Amino acid sequence: MASDIRMPEPVCLIENSQTKGLAVHQEALQVLSEITQPVVVVAITGLYRTGKSYLMNRLAGQRKGFCLGSGVQSHTKGIWMWCVPHPCQPEHTLVLLDTEGLGDVEKGDSKNDTWIFVLAVLLSSTLIYNSKGTIDQQAMDQLHQLPSYAMKLAGHVKSKAAPKASEDEPEDSEKIVLFLPTFIWAVRDFTLQLELDGEEISEDEYLENALKLKAGSSPETQRYNQPRECIRQFFPRRKCFVFDQPARKRDLVRLEGLEDDEIDPEFQQQVEKFCSHVWETSALKTIPGGHVITGNLLGKLAATYVETIRSGAVPCLESAVLALAKIENAAAVKEAVALYQRLMAQRVKLPTETAEELLELHGQCERETLDLFTARALEDGVSAFREDLMRQVEAIKVKFCEDNEQASRDKCQAALKDLFKDMEERICGGVYFASGGYQLFKDDQQARVEKYQQLPGKGVKADAVLQEFLQSRELLANIILNIDRAEQESSGRRKKEILLSIVLSLTFSRVPFVRILRFFA
């Protein structure tokens, strides 16, 4: 998709239903396949009916889009996607993922709560957790699913397919943290003053204070610390935003349709601050190895993760990247080969004057081909694909060399045929079958050879074709020479001997018998 993205409304990326389970929608994959720009992926998760979709609509620069709903049921089943031009980074795409509300008893398949959260984490570069009220123990208890999912993350997602190579190698959980998104906790309908011990504090300080651990090892302390430890461990890059209630309670059911003067000004400022932060600080989506993800790659990554989950296996970062690399590198080889073929066809005008000229053009096209492949290919397993690319490029080069020789041969043969056309007519007319004919034949042939040698653009087979042509005329030249001698011989017996040798030679000559025999009548 070009820089001017036109996606009027969100589409379902990953469906969650009781009949199909988790399934990727082809319509969404098609949209992503057309986005060749780097993407910033922002996902939002949290309990259902907490206003997640409203924030995502505002991040899209719209009031409507993701379904808000107004009742007690969750309207988002699975993960919905909206791709829009990035507000702050030209030539980049902002991909917004609105996830199914956690804890919805009427959801498609409640067993997939964990996977919905895991997919949001794996696919995003910024993860927003949306909640209501305050971040206190009651909130931690009510929203226990997030930390419990974070705890499960190490069990549900592996960084490597193989076991640890040594005791010194970091644990999976330590490696996973390197690839997890920035975490933003958005607290909606916030009711407290941002103060601690009578001192004003920031939203981030409020979050960090809420995540402080208690000393001790009692069951109560462990229960208190566990969710906080998970968040601290798995999301070291975190931030907090708090929001006032946006409007009067009776107006909340039509929040997306409210005019600006009907929305609380403080809330509007908070939303603007939140959106600006997300737009300005959210990183590009990358995968292990530092490769920047495009929309096209994001779609393939999502399909790979869902296929792994559906198979009953555990999503593995290394395996996913290898699978993605295999797909992308194969596509990179195909694109690079097509580029080489196209560049050679555009730049090589057959026949070339020398073989070196063709090889020089090949070198230029090969370098540009490798540049394209290197820019698109993923490092994992790339050497085998580069070798495959070079084999295909070499085969195409060999074919160009063969075509170059054949084009040169065809052009040279056509040129000789044209240059010697009138001489062939003189042969058929018997001009050379007379006394002095041999010298005349040699002079005429040499004159045409000189003209041939002066012709430009004959190509690499110019000399070889000329030599083959002259060799093919040696028998004819010998016949003309013998006729010339016979014309100068006064002895009848000698003429008959010469005639007999000529007749034997004519078995392999195209010169008509009649035109020669008349000289011996």
Secondary structure, DSSP 8 states (H G I E B T S, - for coil): --SS----S-EEEEEEETTTEEEE-HHHHHHHHT--SBEEEEEEEEBSSSSHHHHHHHHTT-SSSS---SSSS----SEEEEEEE-SSSTT-EEEEEEE--BT-TTSS-GGGHHHHHHHHHHH-SEEEEEEES-SSHHHHHHTTHHHHHHHHHHHH-BS-SS--SSTTS--HHHHHHHH--EEEEEEES--S-SEETTEE--HHHHHHHHT---S--SHHHHHHHHHHHHHHHH-SSEEEEE----S-GGGGGGGGG--GGGS-HHHHHHHHHHHHHHHHH----EETTTEE-BHHHHHHHHHHHHHHHHTT---BHHHHHHHHHHHHHHHHHHHHHHHHHHHHHHH--SS-SSHHHHHHHHHHHHHHHHHHHHHHS-STTHHHHHHHHHHHHHHHHHHHHHHHHHHHHHHHHHHHHHHTHHHHHHHHTTTTSSTTHHHHHHHHHHHHHHHHHH-S---TTHHHHHHHHHHHTHHHHHHHHHHHHHHH---HHHHHHHHHHHHHHHTT--S-HHHHHGGG-
